[in-house]
Amino acid sequence: MAAIGTAPPPSVAAEAALSVPGVAGLQPRLARCLAAAASPTRPETTAQRIPPEAGIRTDPMPDGSGWHIEVRCILVEGHRVVEAARNVHDQVRAAVLSYLAAHGAPVAVTVTVTVTVTRIVARDHAG
């Protein structure tokens, strides 16, 4: 079992996912949404306080051979869901592998990516 090094920061995966055409944003997990909603602020600022990285989960593989990345994304209508999800998968995987290689991870490190499309928004609500 090779050491996989330090965890790739969620910002690497978030930036890669957000660079894909048709991705309007990343959807945080329910716990993060509830925590933001429960904090004492004005409701209109809640979405602004949740960073894009909240839509990314990074877990080490149980055998220590690499990382599993979960991406929860929101798409803009008019884009083919399967193609957008595949592009997010490929972009995130490439970005994380590049990051790991630059930070001394072994060449044989494994990176798996799961992409979940949580919703599709109208073009005028994207951005």
Accessible surface in RSA format (square Angstrom, percent):
REM  Atomic radii and reference values for relative SASA: ProtOr
REM  Chains: A
REM  Algorithm: Lee & Richards
REM  Probe-radius: 1.40
REM  Slices: 20
REM RES _ NUM      All-atoms   Total-Side   Main-Chain    Non-polar    All polar
REM                ABS   REL    ABS   REL    ABS   REL    ABS   REL    ABS   REL
RES MET A   1   197.52 102.3 106.94  70.8  90.58 215.7 113.42  96.4  84.09 111.4
RES ALA A   2    59.26  54.5  42.16  65.1  17.10  38.9  51.74  72.9   7.52  19.9
RES ALA A   3    85.42  78.5  63.88  98.6  21.54  49.0  74.59 105.0  10.82  28.7
RES ILE A   4    18.82  10.7  16.39  12.2   2.42   5.8  16.39  11.8   2.42   6.6
RES GLY A   5    49.85  61.5   0.00   N/A  49.85  61.5  34.63  95.0  15.22  34.1
RES THR A   6   105.08  74.7  93.49  94.8  11.59  27.6  87.18 117.1  17.90  27.1
RES ALA A   7    52.19  48.0  37.54  57.9  14.66  33.3  37.54  52.9  14.66  38.8
RES PRO A   8     1.79   1.3   1.00   0.9   0.79   2.9   1.00   0.8   0.79   4.9
RES PRO A   9    44.83  32.7  39.45  36.0   5.38  19.6  43.85  36.2   0.99   6.1
RES PRO A  10    51.88  37.8  51.60  47.0   0.28   1.0  51.88  42.8   0.00   0.0
RES SER A  11    49.06  41.5  47.35  63.2   1.71   3.9  30.09  64.1  18.97  26.6
RES VAL A  12    32.93  21.7  26.43  23.9   6.50  15.7  31.27  27.2   1.66   4.5
RES ALA A  13     1.26   1.2   1.26   1.9   0.00   0.0   1.26   1.8   0.00   0.0
RES ALA A  14     2.23   2.0   2.23   3.4   0.00   0.0   2.23   3.1   0.00   0.0
RES GLU A  15   132.65  76.2 125.78  95.2   6.87  16.3  44.08  85.3  88.57  72.3
RES ALA A  16    10.97  10.1   4.42   6.8   6.55  14.9  10.57  14.9   0.40   1.1
RES ALA A  17     0.00   0.0   0.00   0.0   0.00   0.0   0.00   0.0   0.00   0.0
RES LEU A  18    67.41  37.5  47.56  34.0  19.85  49.9  47.90  33.6  19.51  52.5
RES SER A  19    70.48  59.6  37.18  49.6  33.30  76.7  46.84  99.7  23.64  33.1
RES VAL A  20     4.72   3.1   1.21   1.1   3.51   8.5   2.03   1.8   2.69   7.3
RES PRO A  21   102.74  74.9  86.95  79.3  15.79  57.4  98.70  81.5   4.05  25.1
RES GLY A  22    10.69  13.2   0.00   N/A  10.69  13.2   1.53   4.2   9.15  20.5
RES VAL A  23    17.74  11.7   0.00   0.0  17.74  42.8   0.00   0.0  17.74  48.1
RES ALA A  24    29.11  26.8   4.80   7.4  24.31  55.3   8.65  12.2  20.46  54.2
RES GLY A  25    15.15  18.7   0.00   N/A  15.15  18.7  15.15  41.6   0.00   0.0
RES LEU A  26    17.30   9.6   0.00   0.0  17.30  43.5   0.00   0.0  17.30  46.6
RES GLN A  27    33.38  18.7  33.38  24.4   0.00   0.0   4.85  10.3  28.53  21.6
RES PRO A  28    15.05  11.0  14.21  13.0   0.84   3.1  14.21  11.7   0.84   5.2
RES ARG A  29    90.88  38.2  90.21  46.0   0.67   1.6  27.55  37.6  63.33  38.4
RES LEU A  30   126.98  70.7 119.78  85.7   7.21  18.1 122.81  86.2   4.17  11.2
RES ALA A  31    77.67  71.4  65.92 101.7  11.75  26.7  70.64  99.5   7.03  18.6
RES ARG A  32   105.06  44.1 100.72  51.3   4.33  10.3  31.46  43.0  73.59  44.6
RES CYS A  33    36.13  27.3  32.44  36.2   3.69   8.7  18.53  46.9  17.60  19.0
RES LEU A  34   107.14  59.7 104.32  74.6   2.82   7.1 104.62  73.5   2.52   6.8
RES ALA A  35    62.38  57.4  46.68  72.0  15.70  35.7  55.30  77.9   7.08  18.8
RES ALA A  36    10.31   9.5   4.92   7.6   5.39  12.3   9.43  13.3   0.87   2.3
RES ALA A  37    73.97  68.0  44.61  68.8  29.36  66.8  47.83  67.4  26.14  69.3
RES ALA A  38    87.11  80.1  50.84  78.5  36.27  82.5  61.70  86.9  25.42  67.3
RES SER A  39    35.82  30.3  24.48  32.7  11.34  26.1  29.32  62.4   6.50   9.1
RES PRO A  40   133.07  97.0 100.89  92.0  32.18 117.0 114.87  94.8  18.20 113.1
RES THR A  41    66.19  47.1  32.32  32.8  33.87  80.7  45.11  60.6  21.08  31.9
RES ARG A  42   155.98  65.5 151.83  77.4   4.15   9.9  63.35  86.6  92.63  56.1
RES PRO A  43   112.98  82.3  97.28  88.7  15.71  57.1 101.45  83.8  11.53  71.7
RES GLU A  44   111.55  64.0  87.83  66.4  23.72  56.5  65.81 127.3  45.74  37.3
RES THR A  45    31.56  22.4  31.56  32.0   0.00   0.0  29.70  39.9   1.85   2.8
RES THR A  46    28.06  20.0  28.06  28.4   0.00   0.0  21.78  29.3   6.28   9.5
RES ALA A  47    80.82  74.3  63.81  98.5  17.00  38.7  68.41  96.3  12.41  32.9
RES GLN A  48   148.28  82.9 111.79  81.7  36.49  86.9  46.85  99.7 101.43  76.9
RES ARG A  49    96.67  40.6  70.38  35.9  26.29  62.6  55.22  75.5  41.45  25.1
RES ILE A  50    31.18  17.7  17.37  12.9  13.81  33.3  17.84  12.8  13.34  36.2
RES PRO A  51    49.08  35.8  41.00  37.4   8.08  29.4  47.02  38.8   2.06  12.8
RES PRO A  52    61.20  44.6  54.70  49.9   6.49  23.6  61.10  50.4   0.10   0.6
RES GLU A  53    58.12  33.4  54.14  41.0   3.98   9.5  23.10  44.7  35.02  28.6
RES ALA A  54    11.11  10.2   0.13   0.2  10.98  25.0   6.29   8.9   4.82  12.8
RES GLY A  55     1.58   2.0   0.00   N/A   1.58   2.0   0.69   1.9   0.89   2.0
RES ILE A  56    13.77   7.8   0.00   0.0  13.77  33.2   0.73   0.5  13.04  35.4
RES ARG A  57   102.83  43.2  98.28  50.1   4.55  10.8  24.07  32.9  78.75  47.7
RES THR A  58    29.70  21.1   7.34   7.4  22.36  53.3   6.34   8.5  23.36  35.3
RES ASP A  59    48.34  33.9  48.34  48.1   0.00   0.0  16.87  39.7  31.47  31.4
RES PRO A  60    79.44  57.9  67.04  61.1  12.40  45.1  67.04  55.4  12.40  77.1
RES MET A  61    30.39  15.7  25.33  16.8   5.07  12.1  15.24  13.0  15.15  20.1
RES PRO A  62   145.77 106.2 103.42  94.3  42.35 153.9 115.70  95.5  30.07 186.9
RES ASP A  63    86.19  60.4  74.64  74.3  11.56  27.3  46.63 109.7  39.57  39.5
RES GLY A  64    15.95  19.7   0.00   N/A  15.95  19.7  15.36  42.2   0.59   1.3
RES SER A  65    37.09  31.3  31.50  42.0   5.59  12.9  30.64  65.2   6.45   9.0
RES GLY A  66     0.00   0.0   0.00   N/A   0.00   0.0   0.00   0.0   0.00   0.0
RES TRP A  67    14.88   6.0  14.88   7.2   0.00   0.0  14.88   7.9   0.00   0.0
RES HIS A  68    56.87  31.1  56.81  39.5   0.06   0.1  41.79  43.1  15.07  17.5
RES ILE A  69     0.59   0.3   0.59   0.4   0.00   0.0   0.59   0.4   0.00   0.0
RES GLU A  70    33.16  19.0  32.92  24.9   0.24   0.6   9.02  17.5  24.13  19.7
RES VAL A  71     0.00   0.0   0.00   0.0   0.00   0.0   0.00   0.0   0.00   0.0
RES ARG A  72    54.38  22.8  54.38  27.7   0.00   0.0   2.27   3.1  52.11  31.6
RES CYS A  73     0.00   0.0   0.00   0.0   0.00   0.0   0.00   0.0   0.00   0.0
RES ILE A  74    14.41   8.2  14.41  10.7   0.00   0.0  14.41  10.4   0.00   0.0
RES LEU A  75     0.67   0.4   0.67   0.5   0.00   0.0   0.67   0.5   0.00   0.0
RES VAL A  76    17.73  11.7  17.27  15.6   0.46   1.1  17.27  15.0   0.46   1.2
RES GLU A  77    80.74  46.4  78.93  59.7   1.82   4.3  20.39  39.4  60.35  49.3
RES GLY A  78    65.84  81.2   0.00   N/A  65.84  81.2  27.68  76.0  38.16  85.5
RES HIS A  79    68.28  37.3  52.65  36.6  15.63  40.0  31.38  32.3  36.90  42.9
RES ARG A  80   166.82  70.0 154.65  78.8  12.17  29.0  60.74  83.0 106.09  64.3
RES VAL A  81    57.68  38.0  53.17  48.1   4.50  10.9  53.17  46.2   4.50  12.2
RES VAL A  82    92.76  61.0  88.33  80.0   4.43  10.7  90.91  79.0   1.84   5.0
RES GLU A  83    78.42  45.0  77.49  58.6   0.92   2.2  24.56  47.5  53.86  44.0
RES ALA A  84     4.39   4.0   1.89   2.9   2.50   5.7   3.87   5.4   0.52   1.4
RES ALA A  85    21.46  19.7  20.52  31.7   0.94   2.1  20.86  29.4   0.61   1.6
RES ARG A  86   133.84  56.2 127.41  64.9   6.43  15.3  53.28  72.8  80.56  48.8
RES ASN A  87    69.64  48.0  68.33  66.0   1.31   3.2   8.67  20.9  60.98  58.9
RES VAL A  88     0.00   0.0   0.00   0.0   0.00   0.0   0.00   0.0   0.00   0.0
RES HIS A  89    60.56  33.1  60.56  42.1   0.00   0.0  40.66  41.9  19.90  23.2
RES ASP A  90    73.75  51.7  67.77  67.5   5.98  14.1  29.66  69.8  44.09  44.0
RES GLN A  91    82.89  46.3  80.14  58.6   2.74   6.5  10.50  22.4  72.39  54.9
RES VAL A  92     0.00   0.0   0.00   0.0   0.00   0.0   0.00   0.0   0.00   0.0
RES ARG A  93    93.87  39.4  93.87  47.9   0.00   0.0  12.79  17.5  81.08  49.1
RES ALA A  94    58.79  54.1  48.87  75.4   9.92  22.6  54.59  76.9   4.20  11.1
RES ALA A  95    28.50  26.2  17.33  26.7  11.17  25.4  25.75  36.3   2.75   7.3
RES VAL A  96     0.36   0.2   0.36   0.3   0.00   0.0   0.36   0.3   0.00   0.0
RES LEU A  97    47.24  26.3  44.24  31.6   3.01   7.6  44.58  31.3   2.66   7.2
RES SER A  98    72.54  61.3  61.81  82.5  10.73  24.7  31.93  68.0  40.61  56.9
RES TYR A  99    48.51  22.6  41.90  23.8   6.61  17.2  28.44  21.4  20.07  24.7
RES LEU A 100     3.20   1.8   3.02   2.2   0.18   0.5   3.02   2.1   0.18   0.5
RES ALA A 101    73.99  68.0  50.49  77.9  23.51  53.5  54.14  76.2  19.85  52.6
RES ALA A 102    81.87  75.3  40.31  62.2  41.57  94.6  52.54  74.0  29.33  77.7
RES HIS A 103   111.93  61.2  78.15  54.3  33.77  86.4  60.57  62.4  51.36  59.8
RES GLY A 104    67.65  83.4   0.00   N/A  67.65  83.4  36.41  99.9  31.24  70.0
RES ALA A 105    14.79  13.6   1.44   2.2  13.35  30.4   2.61   3.7  12.18  32.3
RES PRO A 106    47.39  34.5  33.74  30.8  13.64  49.6  45.67  37.7   1.72  10.7
RES VAL A 107   157.97 103.9 129.06 116.8  28.91  69.7 136.51 118.6  21.46  58.2
RES ALA A 108    91.06  83.7  64.42  99.4  26.63  60.6  75.41 106.2  15.65  41.5
RES VAL A 109    17.28  11.4   5.45   4.9  11.83  28.5   7.42   6.4   9.85  26.7
RES THR A 110    52.34  37.2  49.09  49.8   3.26   7.8  31.22  41.9  21.12  31.9
RES VAL A 111     3.28   2.2   0.00   0.0   3.28   7.9   0.00   0.0   3.28   8.9
RES THR A 112    55.16  39.2  51.74  52.5   3.42   8.1  52.72  70.8   2.44   3.7
RES VAL A 113    15.25  10.0   0.00   0.0  15.25  36.8   0.00   0.0  15.25  41.4
RES THR A 114    62.50  44.5  58.70  59.5   3.81   9.1  46.17  62.0  16.34  24.7
RES VAL A 115    32.52  21.4   4.84   4.4  27.68  66.7   4.84   4.2  27.68  75.1
RES THR A 116    56.19  40.0  52.81  53.5   3.38   8.1  41.35  55.5  14.84  22.4
RES VAL A 117    41.56  27.3  15.48  14.0  26.08  62.8  15.48  13.4  26.08  70.7
RES THR A 118    46.51  33.1  12.47  12.6  34.05  81.1  18.41  24.7  28.10  42.5
RES ARG A 119   129.65  54.4 119.10  60.7  10.55  25.1  51.65  70.6  78.00  47.3
RES ILE A 120    90.83  51.7  60.82  45.3  30.01  72.3  60.82  43.8  30.01  81.4
RES VAL A 121    26.64  17.5  22.25  20.1   4.39  10.6  26.64  23.1   0.00   0.0
RES ALA A 122    35.88  33.0  28.39  43.8   7.49  17.0  28.71  40.4   7.17  19.0
RES ARG A 123   144.28  60.6 130.48  66.5  13.80  32.9  56.35  77.0  87.93  53.3
RES ASP A 124   122.33  85.7  83.11  82.7  39.21  92.7  51.19 120.5  71.14  70.9
RES HIS A 125   141.24  77.2 110.84  77.0  30.41  77.8  81.52  84.0  59.72  69.5
RES ALA A 126    36.95  34.0  13.02  20.1  23.92  54.4  13.75  19.4  23.20  61.5
RES GLY A 127   110.60 136.4   0.00   N/A 110.60 136.4  57.62 158.1  52.98 118.6
END  Absolute sums over single chains surface
CHAIN  1 A     7330.2       5620.5       1709.8       4446.4       2883.8
END  Absolute sums over all chains
TOTAL          7330.2       5620.5       1709.8       4446.4       2883.8
